[in-house]
Amino acid sequence: MATRQINQRDLRTRSREIMDAVEHGETFTVTRDGREIAELAPRHVRRFVARHDFAAASRTAPHVDLVRFRAEQGEAFDLDDPYAR
């Protein structure tokens, strides 16, 4: 969904309509004197991804070497014993 631009006056006068749109997933860029000053976006947007779309995206994802990944994580963080205190 594309971001729509609104000026500060529109935000003031149409706040209910704009907030309803944000609640339904729309994002707005607020401008003042032609300059972008803020982005108004939903806090949590939940999107459903169909199983076949996920599978298709997974087929083209780069291969992850799990042994190397774990080793790099171990170097970056102390992951030897997650229950150690």
Backbone torsions as a table, in degrees:
resi	resn	phi	psi	omega
1	MET	NA	131.4	-176.7
2	ALA	-75.9	149.9	176.3
3	THR	-79.4	131.6	178.5
4	ARG	-100.0	145.3	176.3
5	GLN	-96.6	137.1	174.5
6	ILE	-136.0	148.1	176.7
7	ASN	-90.6	169.1	-175.1
8	GLN	-59.4	-37.8	180.0
9	ARG	-64.7	-43.4	177.5
10	ASP	-59.8	-40.2	178.8
11	LEU	-60.9	-41.5	179.8
12	ARG	-67.3	-46.2	-173.2
13	THR	-82.3	-25.5	-177.2
14	ARG	-118.1	31.2	-171.3
15	SER	-58.8	-40.9	-179.2
16	ARG	-62.9	-47.7	179.4
17	GLU	-60.5	-42.7	-178.5
18	ILE	-68.7	-43.4	179.0
19	MET	-64.3	-36.3	175.6
20	ASP	-62.2	-41.6	179.0
21	ALA	-65.1	-40.9	177.6
22	VAL	-62.5	-42.4	179.0
23	GLU	-59.4	-28.7	-179.9
24	HIS	-95.1	14.5	171.4
25	GLY	104.6	-4.1	-179.5
26	GLU	-79.2	154.1	177.5
27	THR	-122.2	140.7	-179.0
28	PHE	-125.7	143.6	169.1
29	THR	-103.3	123.8	-178.3
30	VAL	-93.4	132.8	179.8
31	THR	-117.8	152.4	173.3
32	ARG	-135.2	124.3	-178.1
33	ASP	53.3	36.4	177.3
34	GLY	81.9	-3.4	179.8
35	ARG	-101.7	138.3	176.8
36	GLU	-72.4	125.3	-178.3
37	ILE	-119.7	-18.3	-178.0
38	ALA	-161.1	161.6	172.7
39	GLU	-121.2	132.2	178.9
40	LEU	-110.9	112.9	-173.6
41	ALA	-137.7	155.5	176.5
42	PRO	-64.3	145.6	-178.6
43	ARG	-71.0	-46.7	179.4
44	HIS	-129.8	118.6	176.0
45	VAL	-113.8	115.9	177.9
46	ARG	-96.8	128.5	-179.9
47	ARG	-124.3	132.2	176.9
48	PHE	-84.9	133.8	175.0
49	VAL	-116.1	120.6	-179.6
50	ALA	-64.1	148.5	-177.7
51	ARG	-55.8	-43.9	-177.8
52	HIS	-67.8	-32.0	176.2
53	ASP	-68.5	-41.7	177.5
54	PHE	-62.8	-43.7	-179.7
55	ALA	-62.7	-41.8	179.7
56	ALA	-64.2	-42.5	179.1
57	ALA	-67.3	-36.4	-179.5
58	SER	-66.6	-34.0	-179.6
59	ARG	-65.3	-29.2	-177.7
60	THR	-100.1	1.7	178.8
61	ALA	-72.2	149.8	178.8
62	PRO	-66.1	151.1	178.9
63	HIS	-70.9	138.0	176.4
64	VAL	-112.1	120.7	175.9
65	ASP	-80.1	104.4	-173.6
66	LEU	-64.7	-34.1	178.9
67	VAL	-66.5	-45.2	178.1
68	ARG	-65.5	-41.2	178.6
69	PHE	-58.9	-46.9	-179.6
70	ARG	-63.2	-40.4	179.2
71	ALA	-63.9	-42.9	178.6
72	GLU	-65.3	-37.5	177.0
73	GLN	-65.8	-40.0	178.6
74	GLY	-63.4	-36.0	177.5
75	GLU	-70.1	-36.2	-176.4
76	ALA	-81.6	-30.5	-175.4
77	PHE	-134.3	155.8	175.9
78	ASP	-82.8	92.2	-175.5
79	LEU	-111.9	11.8	-174.5
80	ASP	-61.1	-50.9	-178.6
81	ASP	-131.7	103.2	-176.2
82	PRO	-67.0	-14.6	-178.6
83	TYR	-100.9	-3.0	178.6
84	ALA	-69.0	144.4	179.4
85	ARG	-118.7	NA	NA
